Amino acid sequence: MDSPSDLVIDFVNTYDVEEQTDSIPSPTALTTWLGRRDLIGPGDAADERDLATAAELREALREALRRNHGRPGETGDGHEAGLPRSFAAFPLCVTLTAGGPVLEPVATGVPGGLAKIVAAVMGARSDGMWPRLKVCVESTCQWAFVDSSKNRSRSWCSMKVCGNRTKTRAYRARRQMEPGSRHL
């Protein structure tokens, strides 16, 4: 099974901001996505309301991951203002197992499958990975990734692509502002 962090990243990245493509654009696609990850049973099927709930959850998570670019101790290092309100629609209960306590959805079906994503967020928080989950600061990208840098300072999903774009734009802007520049 993938880690809780992997599930959160995978879910957030179902919408590609740069390409404006959604890999779960319909209830059928949501059912397939959840089913492939064993988050729902074979007889479960999503409807339009489930699809809207999934999209709201995904964007609430993307916003929370944006906040993880803060320095330790700042808002963003564990305090996600929008999450409690968003998570209220996904009640979880604690089940005691031989391996320790486990968060499980109260609901079944697709709502329960989406609640398992919320449980994965809690899992990422409890295993210390939550502050390392981020989205690319490049506004046209917003791709979710795990910041594996030692000091948690990574800003872009890829230095070669998004980091280079940002730095090139900043360089061009500085050049235009230089005295004697013909771009003034």
BELZIRA-V472528 format. One record per residue. RES is the residue in one letter. PSI is psi in whole degrees, 0 to 359 (none if undefined). OMEGA is omega in whole degrees, -180 to 180 (* if undefined). BURIAL is 1 if it has 9 or more other C-alpha atoms within 8 Angstrom, else 0. Layout:
res	psi	omega	burial
RES	PSI	OMEGA	BURIAL
RES	PSI	OMEGA	BURIAL
This chain:
res	psi	omega	burial
M	142	177	0
D	161	178	0
S	161	176	0
P	321	180	1
S	318	180	1
D	319	180	0
L	316	180	1
V	312	180	1
I	313	-179	1
D	318	-179	0
F	312	180	1
V	322	-178	1
N	10	174	1
T	345	173	1
Y	121	179	1
D	106	-176	1
V	317	-177	1
E	314	-179	0
E	350	-176	0
Q	47	178	0
T	143	-178	0
D	123	179	0
S	359	171	0
I	65	-176	1
P	356	-176	0
S	162	176	0
P	322	179	1
T	317	179	1
A	322	177	1
L	316	178	1
T	314	180	1
T	314	-178	0
W	311	-180	1
L	320	-180	1
G	319	180	1
R	339	180	0
R	12	180	0
D	35	178	0
L	344	177	1
I	165	179	1
G	168	-177	0
P	335	-180	0
G	358	-178	0
D	145	179	1
A	138	179	1
A	154	172	1
D	183	-177	0
E	322	179	0
R	319	176	0
D	320	180	1
L	316	178	1
A	320	178	0
T	318	179	0
A	317	-180	1
A	320	177	0
E	317	178	0
L	315	-179	1
R	315	-178	1
E	329	174	1
A	321	177	1
L	319	178	1
R	316	179	1
E	318	179	0
A	321	180	1
L	331	174	1
R	321	-179	1
R	344	-178	1
N	4	175	1
H	356	179	1
G	164	177	1
R	153	177	0
P	134	-179	0
G	342	178	0
E	164	172	0
T	130	-175	1
G	336	176	1
D	66	177	1
G	346	-180	1
H	102	-178	0
E	96	-172	1
A	322	-176	0
G	347	-173	0
L	313	-177	1
P	319	178	0
R	316	-180	0
S	325	-176	1
F	346	-178	1
A	333	180	0
A	357	-175	0
F	71	-177	1
P	138	179	1
L	156	173	1
C	158	179	0
V	127	175	0
T	131	179	0
L	125	179	0
T	172	178	0
A	329	180	0
G	359	-179	0
G	181	-179	0
P	143	-180	0
V	136	174	0
L	129	179	1
E	148	179	1
P	146	173	1
V	321	-179	1
A	163	175	1
T	182	177	1
G	209	-178	1
V	317	176	1
P	322	177	1
G	323	177	1
G	318	177	1
L	324	177	1
A	331	177	1
K	330	175	1
I	319	176	1
V	319	177	1
A	325	177	1
A	324	176	1
V	314	179	1
M	323	176	0
G	318	178	1
A	324	177	1
R	315	-176	1
S	331	178	0
D	6	175	0
G	5	-178	0
M	340	-175	1
W	312	-178	1
P	342	179	1
R	351	177	1
L	124	-175	1
K	169	167	1
V	150	-180	1
C	135	-180	1
V	348	176	1
E	115	-172	1
S	332	179	0
T	355	-176	0
C	286	-180	1
Q	25	179	1
W	134	180	1
A	144	-180	1
F	167	174	1
V	123	178	1
D	104	-178	1
S	8	179	0
S	150	-176	0
K	318	-176	0
N	15	178	0
R	42	-176	0
S	3	-179	0
R	135	-178	0
S	332	-174	1
W	154	176	1
C	328	180	1
S	125	177	0
M	324	-177	0
K	328	-177	0
V	286	-174	0
C	320	177	1
G	317	179	1
N	318	178	1
R	312	-177	0
T	313	-179	1
K	324	178	0
T	316	178	0
R	316	-180	0
A	319	179	0
Y	314	-180	0
R	320	179	0
A	319	178	0
R	318	-179	0
R	323	-180	0
Q	334	-178	1
M	351	-178	1
E	142	176	0
P	140	179	0
G	359	178	0
S	135	-179	1
R	0	179	0
H	4	-179	0
L	none	*	0
